[in-house]
Amino acid sequence: MPPADRAARDKPTLDPAAFLSGGGEMGALMRAHDWEATELGAPGGWPLSLKNTLRLLLGSHHPMYIWWGPELIQFYNDAYRATLDDRRHPASLGQPGRAWWEEASPLIGPEIEGIMAGGPATWHEHRLVPLLRNGVLSDAWWTYGFSPIEDEEGVRGVLVVCNDVTGAHLDRLALEEVNARLAREVAERQRAEAELAAAKARSDSALEEVSRRSEQRRRLYETFLSHTPDLAYVFDLEHRFTYANEVLLAMWGRNWDESIGKTCLELGYEPWHAEMHGREIEQVKATRAPIKGTVPFNGTFGRRMYEYIFVPVIGPDGEVEAVAGTTRDVTERLQAEEAIRRNEERFRSLIEASTQVVWHCGPDGAMEADSPTWRAYTGQSYDEWKGFGWVDAVHPDDRAASLAQWRACMREGRVYEAEQRVRAASGGWRWTAARAVPIFNQDGSVREWVGTTTDVHDRRQAELERQRFVSLAERSEDFIGMCDLELRPFFLNRAAVRLVGADSLEEALATPVDDYFFPEDRAFLVEEFLPRVAREGHSEAELRMRHFRTGAALWMIYTVYVIRDADGNPEGYATVSRDITGRKLAEERLRQASVDLAAANKRKTQFLATLAHELRNPLAPLRTGLDLMQLPGASQEASARARAMMDRQLRQMVHLIDDLMDIARIDSGKIELKRERVALNAVIASAIEGVTPAVQAAGHTLDLDLPDPADGALWLDADPTRLAQVLANLLTNACKYTPPGGRIRLSARREDGAAVIAVRDDGIGIPPESLEGVFEMFSQVSQNIGRAQGGLGIGLALVRSLVQMHGGTITAASAGEGQGSTFTLRLPLPPQLPAGQDAGAGAVRAAAGARDAGALRILVADDNRDAATMLAAVLGARGHGVTLAHDGDGALALARETAFDLLILDIGMPGMSGYELARAVRRLPHQAGALLAAHTGWGTEHDRQQAYAAGFDAHLTKPAGLDEIDALLGRLAGRN
Ligand code: ADP
């Protein structure tokens, strides 16, 4: 310390800027600075905190800096000055700070302002704060801290203690770079070492592989050589064997040790042989070229032929170091070659000797080799024939086709086949068949062609003829066939197959001829007919053939010829047969017709006899009746009986004659139906009415099963009179052919748009064989004659004609004699009428409103529906309106509504009885004029009394006869 300084420190001084003493260059500059010009004013007035800090700053060798006051007036010491360039030093001293550190202000500005605002001190190490130095923005790293300078007035400034560590920082970066490089190099070296180790491992295994392979190859050669059928061996340059394979040792019959190192001579080869090989080994050595040879050898395999080859073995120095050889046993091959050669010779001589034309040519199809047979057949010379000269011998019309085909076959290497006419040496064109086959090389190309030409002229001619025959035969509608002597067919035309109904020609051909006929005709065929054909050359018969499928007979005119061979010996039979089935059928029909005619004639004669008888029958009683009436003493009563009898007989006759006339009218087409819409029940009623006397006379019961009129009537478009006649006829027959006391049933129903009416009886029945015939004119079942009672066998014929005229059908059925008969009639129903119209027509004109003048309103009440229906039908047929009820309550309800003229009431009915009903009706005022009739099975006097007591006016016992009913109606006559 210079004395002056020491004095200044030691002695108290009054210099107000004494705190700026010392401090090197910066101290001097601060002292010299004109502070008066700044906001700080003269240093003497500066706050103590600034003064103290400046003292610290100037006294320190550590770089320090101060920003003071709101303007951030700048101070720094010498140590700091070293970091400033000439732009900032010394000009920035005492200046407001913000303008001077613009480039750093984004980094440090907020920090300074934070501290000035009372924030905590900060500290940074190695922080990059780039600064402009000499006009260039350069990276600078700092370790620094900002601390507040405080006094009682608060924070007044910022003290910066800092170190420019740029150098150290860059050194550190360099060091890090070096370290990184070093690490990379180390890693690189480690990788290289690893690769080296891997490469070594690979080369080791490759080496191993190579030695394994060469060992394998050695084994392969060893195996190969010891298993090949060829002999393999090696000679050294002194002709000694150094290697011999297993076969060779075996052929020698020696082992390895006995053989190796020996020469051929030492091994027992014949001297000439050993010497020959010696020469050859020398030649190979000298020329270095292989040598081949063939030699016989007698070894353990016997005497065999061997083919061998010696080759030089060249050493690494390029010199021949050994001679290797292989030998093959060619004994078989040589033998085969010899055999082929002999075959070829044989083939050649065969061709030369053949009568067939044989030829062969090269792959191009041009003839080269001579063909003596072709020359002989055609008369062409070799020169004319060779190449394609043969074409000249072919017929001009066949040439182009033959040649084109020949060329195509050559191109495609396929078999050539052609039929062509060739000029024969014998003169004229003859048909030939040429055929050539290609012979191929190993590679599939054609080596040559071998061909034959065959004379087929005669065969072809025969074939043409045969074809002509076949096409003729096939077109024929006649059965044409041929068979051998054993009756096996070998030719059948289409018509034959069709006629016998075979499925196929094969089936027909497989069927022996005698199976074409019926078993019963075979004896004739085989024993009589065919021998006659054989004897006479041909014969004819009418025979039935058998249809294979249906078994039906085919009538044939069977014309048969013998077929003879060239020597005239019989070979078989031929037939041309004609189907005459149609003619036979016509004959049969004719025959049947004449039989039928004869039968009809017989029936007619019989009929005439019957007719005469039937007409004559009534005459006797009539005659007697007349005589009786003419008797002077004849009583009134006797005359009346005679009249009644005569009336009956007359009626019968009239009936008979009516039938006869009807038949005659039908036959001559004169009968005409008077069709109208009628209710079936009405027709039935009128039929019943007609037959009732006969039914009653025979004591039969007639049951009815009719549709209830309440369910709607069955309406027909029919002639009511004719239809009633039909039904009456059937009912009459039922009466006639049923023993007294029988049961007859008439039923009617609707079925499939038809009215079906059946009349059944339990009478004598009809045998099955007569069922068909009963509808024939004049037919009478023979067993029934006698019961005919005036029948002529025309009733059913008439019935059938009338039914057919109505568009209906009739059938008869009977289980047989004594089993009764049923006649069933089917009549088509007309389209349904609209419901209202149907109802309006009413059940058998039953509706009371639709009454004719004189017609009565009648209520029939009976729980037996058939009885009620029957009665209603009878009343309806008389033109009255009938209403039906089937119980007492129903009847009363009807009676309440309608005023009836007549009520016929059954007594025993469910619910209300007939008596109760009568009493109830009697109480109805509007029924006051009605006639009440009881209709009951109870017929004693007591019953009658009871009925009258109940209010009935009449009593009818069931079944009421027609006359009783008429009597009842008579009581009401003239009422309406
Ligand atoms: P016929 O006048 O002889 O009765 P038909 O033509 O009416 O002639 O009948 C032909 C024959 O049919 C009768 O002779 C009789 O043998 C037989 N036949 C008809 N109806 C019946 C019947 N219901 N039962 C048995 N046989 C009958």
Residues whose N, C-alpha, C, O or C-beta is under 5 A from the ligand:
A	BS01	ADP	N733 A734 Y737 G765 I766 V774 S779 Q780 V781 N784 A788 G791 L792 G793 I794 G795 L796 A797 S821
